[in-house]
Amino acid sequence: MRVVFAGTPQFAAVALRELIAAGFTVPLVLTQPDRPAGRGMQLQASAVKQVALAHGIEVLQPLSLRMDAKDPQRAEEAKAAHERLLATGYDVMVVAAYGLILPRATLDIKPCINIHGSLLPRWRGAAPIHRAIESGDVETGVTIMEMEEGLDTGPMLLMERIAIEDSDTTGTLHDKLAALGGRMIVEALRKMEAGALPAVPQPEDGVTYAAKISKEEAKLDFAMPAKVLARKVRAFNPFPGAHGQAGGMTVKIWHARAVDGKGQPGQVLSADAQQGIVVACGDGALRLTELQKPGGKRLAAAEFLKGFSLEGVPFE
């Protein structure tokens, strides 16, 4: 089976590596254009591009796949990509966190199947892992689905569930789901080859949408319940990083848990090596266990306090 692969971040790169290791022929990879990254803001290839180049696979990086794009450059790149797909001679396109919308013209060439990091129809959209943790879901999983023009609305081919542990962050859960998705896409293609992969329409009930994460929503409002804030800390780790203001400085909060405590929201109830940093919330309190000052390293609470006194300083 010849597989064209479309994806960009590490989540997708895991699946591409699994497809290559399983012996599928991957003649072409589509991924997002190189972006500035790191402190030097140098152009950096996507994780998927790096895997493709390491295996000698041709890479296309169009700005768009829409041949009717208003921008002439985007339309021209989309037309070139479409022609390249038509000339490739593949059996299926596998898509994982690509970041570009596949228009009808692309979907009509060959079957397109997607690796989605949620239990559809819950958490359709851009940030299913973040939103599952933020909302307090006890489980999530991966859905392999047929693609159509709607946002993650296509029929389901495979689904597997995993528990969301109390200690899971978006980072740790991402890695679990990426590994699961890589294994499942190989299983799905094997079943497709054997003609034994029936599609099941998504149920109409239970639809939720996972909106893209913004940096603005990572600022913690300590008037909210501590349990809600603890989930936000986990959901926004590693990106964009939950934070609060203390003494006029932005402090990132990487790990925290809800505990008993009362006080004015944002009031520091304790800040010492023994008790750690406990901040009052609208309901309960939040024990901060790993923090980071601007330009500094992530530090355990006891180490953080050696260089930053919180005595009389509230979190805002």
C-alpha positions as CSV (number, residue, x, y, z in Angstrom):
1,M,0.0,0.0,0.0
2,R,1.3,3.4,-1.0
3,V,0.6,6.1,1.6
4,V,0.9,9.9,1.2
5,F,1.3,11.4,4.7
6,A,0.2,14.9,5.8
7,G,1.2,16.2,9.2
8,T,3.4,18.7,11.0
9,P,4.2,18.3,14.8
10,Q,5.7,15.5,16.9
11,F,2.2,13.8,17.3
12,A,2.2,13.2,13.5
13,A,5.9,12.4,13.3
14,V,5.4,9.4,15.6
15,A,2.7,8.0,13.2
16,L,5.0,8.6,10.2
17,R,7.8,6.7,11.8
18,E,5.4,3.8,12.6
19,L,4.2,3.6,9.0
20,I,7.7,3.5,7.7
21,A,8.7,0.9,10.2
22,A,5.7,-1.2,9.3
23,G,6.9,-1.4,5.7
24,F,4.4,0.9,4.0
25,T,5.6,2.8,1.0
26,V,5.5,6.6,1.6
27,P,6.3,8.3,-1.6
28,L,5.3,11.8,-0.5
29,V,4.9,13.9,2.7
30,L,3.0,17.1,3.1
31,T,3.9,19.4,6.0
32,Q,3.7,23.0,7.1
33,P,6.4,25.4,5.9
34,D,9.5,25.9,8.1
35,R,8.8,28.3,10.9
36,P,11.1,30.5,13.1
37,A,11.7,28.8,16.4
38,G,14.0,28.9,19.4
39,R,15.7,31.9,21.0
40,G,17.5,32.8,17.7
41,M,14.2,32.5,15.8
42,Q,15.9,30.5,13.1
43,L,13.8,28.7,10.5
44,Q,13.2,25.2,11.7
45,A,11.8,22.2,9.9
46,S,8.7,20.5,11.3
47,A,9.1,17.2,13.2
48,V,7.4,15.4,10.3
49,K,9.7,17.0,7.7
50,Q,12.8,15.9,9.7
51,V,11.5,12.3,9.7
52,A,10.7,12.4,6.0
53,L,14.2,13.8,5.0
54,A,15.9,11.2,7.2
55,H,14.2,8.5,5.2
56,G,14.7,10.1,1.8
57,I,11.0,10.9,1.3
58,E,10.0,13.8,-1.0
59,V,8.5,16.7,1.0
60,L,6.0,19.4,-0.1
61,Q,5.3,22.5,2.0
62,P,2.5,24.5,0.4
63,L,1.1,27.5,2.2
64,S,-2.4,26.2,1.2
65,L,-4.1,23.4,-0.6
66,R,-7.0,25.6,-1.8
67,M,-6.6,26.3,-5.5
68,D,-9.2,29.1,-5.2
69,A,-7.2,31.0,-2.5
70,K,-7.3,34.7,-3.0
71,D,-3.5,35.1,-2.5
72,P,-1.9,34.2,-5.9
73,Q,1.1,32.6,-4.3
74,R,-1.0,30.3,-2.1
75,A,-3.2,29.4,-5.1
76,E,-0.2,28.6,-7.2
77,E,1.4,26.4,-4.5
78,A,-2.0,24.7,-4.0
79,K,-2.2,23.9,-7.7
80,A,1.3,22.6,-7.8
81,A,0.6,20.4,-4.8
82,H,-2.6,19.1,-6.3
83,E,-0.8,18.2,-9.5
84,R,1.9,16.4,-7.6
85,L,-0.6,14.4,-5.7
86,L,-2.3,13.4,-8.9
87,A,1.0,12.2,-10.3
88,T,2.1,10.3,-7.2
89,G,-0.1,7.2,-7.6
90,Y,-1.0,6.4,-4.0
91,D,-3.7,4.4,-2.3
92,V,-4.6,6.5,0.8
93,M,-3.6,9.7,2.4
94,V,-3.1,9.6,6.2
95,V,-3.5,13.0,8.0
96,A,-2.4,13.8,11.5
97,A,-2.3,17.3,13.0
98,Y,-1.4,18.8,9.6
99,G,-2.7,22.3,10.3
100,L,-4.1,23.0,6.8
101,I,-7.7,22.3,5.7
102,L,-8.0,19.7,3.0
103,P,-10.4,21.0,0.3
104,R,-12.8,18.8,-1.6
105,A,-10.4,18.6,-4.5
106,T,-7.8,16.9,-2.3
107,L,-10.3,14.6,-0.5
108,D,-11.6,13.4,-3.9
109,I,-8.3,12.1,-5.2
110,K,-8.0,9.1,-2.8
111,P,-9.4,8.1,0.6
112,C,-8.1,10.3,3.4
113,I,-8.1,9.1,6.9
114,N,-7.2,11.1,10.0
115,I,-5.6,10.3,13.4
116,H,-7.5,12.3,16.0
117,G,-6.6,12.5,19.6
118,S,-10.0,12.2,21.2
119,L,-13.0,10.0,21.5
120,L,-15.1,11.5,18.8
121,P,-17.5,13.2,18.7
122,R,-16.2,14.7,21.9
123,W,-13.5,17.3,21.3
124,R,-13.6,17.8,17.6
125,G,-11.1,20.5,16.6
126,A,-7.7,21.9,17.3
127,A,-6.8,21.2,20.9
128,P,-8.5,18.0,22.1
129,I,-5.8,16.9,24.5
130,H,-5.7,20.3,26.3
131,R,-9.5,20.5,26.5
132,A,-10.0,17.0,27.8
133,I,-7.7,17.7,30.8
134,E,-9.0,21.1,31.4
135,S,-12.6,19.8,31.5
136,G,-11.8,17.0,34.0
137,D,-12.4,14.1,31.6
138,V,-11.5,10.8,33.1
139,E,-10.6,9.2,29.8
140,T,-9.7,10.0,26.2
141,G,-8.3,8.1,23.3
142,V,-7.6,8.1,19.6
143,T,-10.2,7.9,16.8
144,I,-9.2,6.9,13.3
145,M,-11.7,8.4,11.0
146,E,-12.5,9.0,7.3
147,M,-12.1,12.7,6.4
148,E,-14.8,14.9,4.9
149,E,-15.2,18.6,4.6
150,G,-16.7,19.1,8.1
151,L,-14.5,19.6,11.1
152,D,-13.7,16.1,12.3
153,T,-17.2,14.9,11.4
154,G,-16.3,11.9,9.3
155,P,-17.3,8.2,9.9
156,M,-15.1,6.4,12.5
157,L,-12.9,3.4,11.6
158,L,-11.2,2.6,14.9
159,M,-11.3,3.9,18.4
160,E,-9.3,3.0,21.5
161,R,-9.6,4.5,25.0
162,I,-7.1,5.3,27.7
163,A,-7.5,6.7,31.2
164,I,-6.5,10.3,32.0
165,E,-4.4,10.0,35.2
166,D,-4.5,12.7,37.9
167,S,-0.8,13.4,37.2
168,D,-1.2,13.7,33.4
169,T,-0.3,17.0,31.7
170,T,-0.9,17.8,28.1
171,G,2.7,16.9,27.5
172,T,2.5,13.4,29.0
173,L,-0.9,12.6,27.6
174,H,0.2,13.8,24.2
175,D,3.0,11.3,24.2
176,K,0.7,8.4,25.2
177,L,-1.8,9.3,22.5
178,A,0.9,9.8,19.8
179,A,2.1,6.3,20.5
180,L,-1.4,4.9,20.5
181,G,-2.2,6.7,17.2
182,G,0.9,5.4,15.6
183,R,0.0,1.8,16.5
184,M,-3.6,2.3,15.5
185,I,-2.9,3.7,12.0
186,V,-0.8,0.7,11.2
187,E,-3.6,-1.5,12.3
188,A,-6.2,0.5,10.3
189,L,-4.2,0.3,7.1
190,R,-3.6,-3.5,7.5
191,K,-7.4,-3.9,7.9
192,M,-8.0,-1.7,4.8
193,E,-5.7,-3.9,2.8
194,A,-7.8,-6.9,3.9
195,G,-11.0,-5.1,3.1
196,A,-12.2,-5.4,6.8
197,L,-12.5,-1.8,8.1
198,P,-16.1,-0.8,8.3
199,A,-17.0,2.9,8.9
200,V,-19.4,3.9,11.6
201,P,-21.1,7.3,11.6
202,Q,-20.4,9.5,14.6
203,P,-23.3,9.8,17.0
204,E,-25.2,13.0,17.0
205,D,-25.1,13.3,20.8
206,G,-22.1,14.3,22.8
207,V,-20.5,16.7,20.2
208,T,-18.0,19.2,21.8
209,Y,-15.4,21.4,20.2
210,A,-11.8,21.9,21.3
211,A,-11.0,25.5,20.5
212,K,-7.4,26.4,19.8
213,I,-5.5,27.4,22.9
214,S,-4.7,31.1,23.4
215,K,-1.9,32.5,25.6
216,E,-4.4,34.8,27.2
217,E,-6.5,32.0,28.7
218,A,-3.4,30.6,30.5
219,K,-3.5,33.4,33.1
220,L,-5.0,32.0,36.2
221,D,-7.9,33.6,37.9
222,F,-7.6,32.8,41.6
223,A,-11.2,33.6,42.2
224,M,-12.0,30.3,40.4
225,P,-12.1,27.0,42.4
226,A,-8.7,25.4,43.1
227,K,-9.7,22.1,41.4
228,V,-10.5,24.0,38.2
229,L,-7.1,25.9,38.4
230,A,-5.2,22.7,39.0
231,R,-6.7,21.2,35.8
232,K,-5.7,24.3,33.9
233,V,-2.1,24.1,35.1
234,R,-2.0,20.5,33.8
235,A,-3.8,21.4,30.6
236,F,-1.4,24.3,29.8
237,N,1.8,22.3,30.4
238,P,3.9,22.5,28.3
239,F,2.1,25.2,26.2
240,P,1.3,28.0,26.8
241,G,2.2,27.6,30.5
242,A,-0.2,28.7,33.2
243,H,0.8,31.8,35.0
244,G,0.0,34.4,37.5
245,Q,1.3,37.9,38.5
246,A,3.2,38.2,41.8
247,G,4.9,41.4,42.8
248,G,4.5,42.8,39.3
249,M,6.2,39.8,37.8
250,T,4.8,37.0,35.6
251,V,5.4,33.7,37.3
252,K,4.7,30.5,35.3
253,I,3.2,27.6,37.3
254,W,4.1,24.2,35.9
255,H,2.8,21.9,38.6
256,A,0.1,22.5,41.3
257,R,-2.6,20.6,43.1
258,A,-5.8,21.5,44.9
259,V,-5.7,21.5,48.7
260,D,-7.8,22.7,51.6
261,G,-7.4,26.3,52.5
262,K,-9.3,29.6,53.0
263,G,-8.5,33.2,52.3
264,Q,-8.9,36.0,49.8
265,P,-8.4,34.7,46.3
266,G,-4.7,35.1,45.4
267,Q,-3.6,35.4,49.1
268,V,-0.4,33.4,49.8
269,L,-1.4,31.3,52.8
270,S,2.1,29.8,53.2
271,A,5.4,30.1,51.4
272,D,8.2,28.1,53.0
273,A,10.3,25.1,52.4
274,Q,8.1,22.9,54.6
275,Q,4.6,23.9,53.5
276,G,5.5,25.1,50.0
277,I,3.5,27.8,48.3
278,V,-0.2,27.6,49.0
279,V,-2.4,30.3,47.4
280,A,-6.1,30.8,48.3
281,C,-8.7,30.4,45.6
282,G,-12.4,31.1,45.2
283,D,-12.9,27.6,46.7
284,G,-10.1,25.8,48.4
285,A,-6.4,26.6,47.7
286,L,-3.7,25.7,45.2
287,R,-0.4,24.3,46.3
288,L,2.3,25.4,43.7
289,T,5.1,22.8,43.5
290,E,7.0,23.9,40.4
291,L,7.4,27.6,39.2
292,Q,9.5,29.7,36.9
293,K,10.5,33.3,36.8
294,P,11.0,35.1,33.5
295,G,14.3,34.0,31.9
296,G,14.9,31.5,34.7
297,K,14.6,27.7,35.0
298,R,11.8,25.6,36.3
299,L,12.3,25.2,40.0
300,A,10.7,23.3,42.8
301,A,8.8,25.6,45.2
302,A,11.5,25.4,47.9
303,E,14.3,26.4,45.4
304,F,12.1,29.1,43.9
305,L,11.6,30.7,47.3
306,K,15.3,31.1,47.9
307,G,15.5,33.8,45.2
308,F,12.0,35.2,45.5
309,S,10.1,36.1,48.7
310,L,6.3,35.9,48.6
311,E,5.8,37.4,52.0
312,G,2.9,39.8,51.8
313,V,2.8,39.4,48.0
314,P,-0.5,38.1,46.5
315,F,-1.0,36.3,43.3
316,E,-3.1,38.2,40.8
